[in-house]
Amino acid sequence: MKARIPQSGGQGNMMQQAKRLQEEMAKTQAELEEREYEGSAGGESVKVMIKGNKEFKSVTIKPEIVDPDDIEMLEDLVLIAFNDALKKSSDDSEESMSKLTGGLNIPGLM
């Protein structure tokens, strides 16, 4: 029977730190998924609200910009507002996770 060699304090400590980081990342990810982000276009004539988990929440369109003869413009504004909200969500997620990892780029994290 071989004697067990105790782990060095450094390796055990590193494992504890990795576990804490993983727990903090999971907590942060859950918080990010619940946050709401607003995107807008056309001087805030069109507003889109999404959650951090990319769930679409709402669209608000000011009636005065609705032109039945130019539906394409309205469609473009909705797309721009939606993409604006998605970018805000992604930027917030990247910034929050970067704070936890100290700027390290961990593959598969985001």
RODO-2510 file (C-alpha; in nm, 4 decimals, decimal comma):
residues 110
     n   res          X          Y          Z
     1     m     0,0000     0,0000     0,0000
     2     k     0,1402     0,3341    -0,1035
     3     a     0,1450     0,6208     0,1380
     4     r    -0,0596     0,9182     0,0289
     5     i     0,1402     1,2278    -0,0320
     6     p    -0,0474     1,5311     0,0949
     7     q    -0,1174     1,8011    -0,1593
     8     s     0,1026     2,0991    -0,1298
     9     g    -0,0649     2,4031     0,0208
    10     g    -0,0225     2,5903    -0,3048
    11     q    -0,2082     2,3357    -0,5152
    12     g    -0,4927     2,3021    -0,2646
    13     n    -0,5185     2,6780    -0,2368
    14     m    -0,5252     2,7109    -0,6156
    15     m    -0,8104     2,4582    -0,6346
    16     q    -1,0069     2,6526    -0,3724
    17     q    -0,9510     2,9757    -0,5640
    18     a    -1,0654     2,8108    -0,8878
    19     k    -1,3782     2,6813    -0,7156
    20     r    -1,4547     3,0271    -0,5701
    21     l    -1,4020     3,1851    -0,9111
    22     q    -1,6364     2,9312    -1,0685
    23     e    -1,9023     3,0036    -0,8039
    24     e    -1,8651     3,3796    -0,8497
    25     m    -1,8883     3,3428    -1,2270
    26     a    -2,2079     3,1366    -1,1968
    27     k    -2,3578     3,3948    -0,9598
    28     t    -2,2611     3,6817    -1,1902
    29     q    -2,4008     3,4996    -1,4943
    30     a    -2,7340     3,4466    -1,3162
    31     e    -2,7454     3,8155    -1,2228
    32     l    -2,6621     3,9194    -1,5790
    33     e    -2,9431     3,7039    -1,7176
    34     e    -3,1962     3,8913    -1,5035
    35     r    -3,0780     4,2410    -1,5925
    36     e    -3,2740     4,4395    -1,8474
    37     y    -3,1242     4,6386    -2,1333
    38     e    -3,2869     4,9045    -2,3454
    39     g    -3,1891     4,9757    -2,7011
    40     s    -3,3182     5,2677    -2,9008
    41     a    -3,3175     5,4160    -3,2485
    42     g    -3,4483     5,7196    -3,4288
    43     g    -3,3888     5,9566    -3,1388
    44     e    -3,5626     5,7110    -2,9056
    45     s    -3,8656     5,6905    -3,1342
    46     v    -3,8262     5,3136    -3,1131
    47     k    -3,7228     5,1424    -2,7895
    48     v    -3,6617     4,7736    -2,7335
    49     m    -3,6223     4,6049    -2,3959
    50     i    -3,4462     4,2701    -2,3567
    51     k    -3,3245     4,0659    -2,0611
    52     g    -2,9645     3,9580    -2,0211
    53     n    -3,0603     3,6056    -2,1262
    54     k    -3,1607     3,7609    -2,4619
    55     e    -3,5334     3,7252    -2,3871
    56     f    -3,7249     3,9883    -2,5792
    57     k    -3,9366     4,1937    -2,3346
    58     s    -4,1000     4,4822    -2,5177
    59     v    -4,1047     4,7233    -2,8092
    60     t    -4,2239     5,0815    -2,7826
    61     i    -4,2874     5,2839    -3,0981
    62     k    -4,3891     5,6493    -3,0937
    63     p    -4,7003     5,6820    -3,3123
    64     e    -4,5729     5,9906    -3,4933
    65     i    -4,2967     5,7947    -3,6659
    66     v    -4,5319     5,5352    -3,8132
    67     d    -4,5623     5,6067    -4,1836
    68     p    -4,7733     5,3476    -4,3670
    69     d    -4,5899     5,4418    -4,6870
    70     d    -4,2486     5,3691    -4,5342
    71     i    -4,2749     5,0484    -4,3336
    72     e    -3,9132     4,9639    -4,4213
    73     m    -3,7892     5,2595    -4,2158
    74     l    -3,9837     5,1371    -3,9126
    75     e    -3,8502     4,7840    -3,9591
    76     d    -3,4951     4,9228    -3,9781
    77     l    -3,5453     5,1254    -3,6599
    78     v    -3,6712     4,8182    -3,4728
    79     l    -3,3677     4,6185    -3,5874
    80     i    -3,1297     4,8964    -3,4884
    81     a    -3,2902     4,9285    -3,1443
    82     f    -3,2821     4,5528    -3,0907
    83     n    -2,9155     4,5291    -3,1920
    84     d    -2,8374     4,8246    -2,9636
    85     a    -2,9935     4,6402    -2,6672
    86     l    -2,8048     4,3196    -2,7536
    87     k    -2,4748     4,5088    -2,7708
    88     k    -2,5378     4,6686    -2,4314
    89     s    -2,6137     4,3257    -2,2861
    90     s    -2,3007     4,1704    -2,4387
    91     d    -2,0786     4,4599    -2,3302
    92     d    -2,2120     4,4401    -1,9744
    93     s    -2,1571     4,0649    -1,9635
    94     e    -1,8038     4,0963    -2,0973
    95     e    -1,7185     4,3736    -1,8509
    96     s    -1,8657     4,1880    -1,5524
    97     m    -1,6861     3,8625    -1,6334
    98     s    -1,3616     4,0465    -1,7056
    99     k    -1,3720     4,1907    -1,3539
   100     l    -1,3871     3,8365    -1,2146
   101     t    -1,1129     3,6916    -1,4341
   102     g    -0,8813     3,9889    -1,4110
   103     g    -0,8994     4,0370    -1,7864
   104     l    -0,7940     3,6823    -1,8716
   105     n    -0,9619     3,5494    -2,1833
   106     i    -1,0957     3,2106    -2,0792
   107     p    -1,2209     3,0139    -2,3830
   108     g    -1,5871     2,9160    -2,3655
   109     l    -1,6601     3,1636    -2,0879
   110     m    -1,8716     3,4050    -2,2913
***
